[in-house]
Amino acid sequence: MRYIISDIHGCYDEYMALLEKIGFSDTDELYILGDAMDRGPEPIKVIKDIMGRSNVRYIIGNHDFIMLMIMKKLMVEITEENYAAHLSEDDLRDYFFWLRDGGEVTARQFAKLPTDEKFAILEFLKDSSVYEVLEDKGRRFVLVHAGIDRFRDDKPLEEYECYDFFFKRADYKRRCFQDGSTYLVTGHTPTFHINPDKSSDVYRANGHIAIDCGCVFGGKLAAYCVETGEVFYVSGLK
């Protein structure tokens, strides 16, 4: 079976409980729609577990990307030759806003890692996908973190910039792909902001499947099964 999870945000216990609930095994495949990092208690444990599984495909999210860009800068040795130009005011501003937006826990745990583990995490994030496409029984699932910025139905996915997939929120009131058998599967926006009843359940309408159920905010962590359409939940522990 193929499963999709999104926005774990350091919720390691819920993530492990969800894998146990779906009976995730070496014969299954897992697609994670980004944002394993930041906010929750154990982002580094989450990303290290993901990295250790050969049957997991990771799609980078905005929190992951920001962490990657900032830590790449901070991992460079500062010398007399580069100190004046290496970190700009924009870099320091981005670092401050990242810390304020949940990055503080990631930065603190990342700093305690051996250097080789730090580089391995950054390399993993750098090599992650920005989208994946799955097919099943005549249906097509386009997996991205947030949405598709400047979307055109006739524009091939490979012609978009990487940034188009992990910052711009999807418009859940409108269908993207006019082909009724194609679904846009996203995280990024907690579903209690999408569902009319404010529930933390997977949203399925207008060609969208939104699976960020706001676990780190006290909602749920969800796993969507591609083959069956079944959804599995674990409640957030916050």
N, C-alpha and C positions, 0 to 999 in steps of 0.2 A: 504494500500500500504506500501511497504518497501522501504526506501530510504537510500542512502549511501552518506556521506559527509566526507571530510578529511581536515586536516591541516588548521583549522580555525585560529590558531595563534593569538588569541586575537582580531580578527576582529568581534567584537560583533554586530555592526550595520549591517554588511553584512550578518552575520549569522541569525539575526532576520529577515532581509528582505527576505532571502532565504526560511526560514520556512514559512513566509507569502506567498511567491510566489508559493510554492508547496501545500499550504493549509493544512499544517501539523496539524493533529488532534489527539485526544486521541485514535482513532481507528487505526492509522498508527503506524509504527515502524521505528525508525531511528538508523542507525549504523554509528558511527563516528570512522574513522580510525586513531585516535590519533592526537597529537600535537595541542591540544586546547591552550596550554601554549606558552608564550614567543613571542617576536618580535612585535606583534601588540599592540594597545592601551589598551585593556581591557581583558587580559587573565583570571583574577579572575572572572569577570562577566560572561564570557563564561562558565567556568567550574562549577560555581555555578548554572547556568541555566540548564546545562546538568544534574547535580546531582539532581535537583528538578523534573526531568521528569522520570516517571516510565517506559515509553515506549522507552527509549533510551539505547542502548548498546554501551559501550565505549571500544575501543581497544587501548591499550596504545601505544604511540609513543616514539621515542627516546628523544625528549625534555621533555615529561612528566616523563619518567623514570629517566633522569638525575636530574630533579628538585626534584623528590621523594627521590632519594638517598642522595642528598645534604641537603635537608631540614630535613630529618630524623636525620642526624648528628647534624645539627644546633639547632634542637628543644630539644636536650638533655641538661640538666642543667650542666654547667661546674663547677666542684668542685676541691678542692685541690687534691683529690684522682685520678681524671681522666683527668685533664687538659693536662698533658704531653703526654698521649697516645691517647686521643680521636680524635683529628684532626691531621692527618699526612700531610706531604708535598704533597702527592698525592691528598688528600682531598682539600687542599687549591688551588692546581693547577687546579683541576676539577672545583672548584667554580669560579675561575678567568675566565676560558675558557667558562663556562656556561654563566656568566654575559656578556662576549664579544660576545657570539653567540645568543643574544636576551633575555637572562634570567634576565637582569637588571630590566625590567619593571615588570616581575613576582615577583622577589624578593622584590621590593619596595612595591607592592600592598599586597603581602602575609604578609609582616611585620606589616601592619596596621590592620590585622584581629584579632578578639578575639581568644584566644588560642583554644577554642573548635572548631571553624571553621577551624583553621589551621589543627588540627588533623583529622577533618572530610574529608578535601580535600586529605590529605595524605592517609587516609584509603581507600577512593574511588579509588585513583590511584592504590594503592596496590592490590585492589580486581578486577581491570579491566581485561578484557580478553587480550590474546596475539594474538588470531585469532578467527574467527567465520566462520561457514560454513552454507550457505543458499542454498536451493533447490527450483526450480520453473520450472514446465513444462519440466521435464527431464534434466534441466540444473543445474549445481552445481557451486556455487560461493564461492571461498575461500578468505576470507577477512583478510588482514594483513596490518600493517602500511607501511613497506618498501619493503620487498621481503621475500624470504626464503633462508637463508644461508645454504650452503652445501646440496642443494636440491637433492633428489633422488625421482624419480617417484614412487618407490615401498616402500618408507618410510612413515609410518603413521604420521600424523601431531602431535599426542600426544607424539611422541618419540623425537621431537626436543627440544632444550633448548629454554627458553623464549627469550634469546638474539638473536636467529636466525631470529626473526620476525620483529625487529624494528630498525636494524642498516644497514644491507646489502641491497644495492639498487638492485632492480630487473634488469635483462638483458632483455630489451624490444624487442630486436632483435630476441630473441629465445623463443619458447614455453616451458613452464615448464611442465604442465600436458599434456601427449600425448593424453589423452581422449579429443576429440574435443568439448565435451559438458561441460568441466570444465574450469572455468576462474579464473585467479588470479587477485584479485581486490586490488589495492595498492594506497597509497598516497606517502608522503616523497619526491619524485622527481617531481619538478614542470614540468608540461607537455610542457612548452616552451623549456625545455631541451630535450624533447623526440620527439615532432612532427617535421617532416621535414620542415614545414613552420614556425616553431617557435611560433605557435599560442598557446594561453592559453585556449585550448579546451581539453575536455576529449579525451584520446588516447585509441583507440580500435583496436588492431591488435595482431596477434600471440598468441592468447589466453590470452591477457592482457586487463584489463580495468584500466587505470591510471586516478585518479580523483583529484590529487592535482594540481589545475590550477593556483597556485601562487597568491592567493588573496592578501596576505600581501605584495607582491612585486609589486602590481599594476595590477595583472592579474584578475582572477575571482574566485569566490567560486561556486563550482558545487555540485549539488545533482543528483545522478543517481537512477532511479527508477528500482528496480529489476524486477517487473512484466512486465513493458512495454519497458524497455530499453531507455526510454526518459530521456533526460538530461536537467536540469534547471540551469540557470546561474544568478549570481548577480555580477556586476563589482566591483572590489576593489576600495576603496575610496582613497587610498594613492596617 
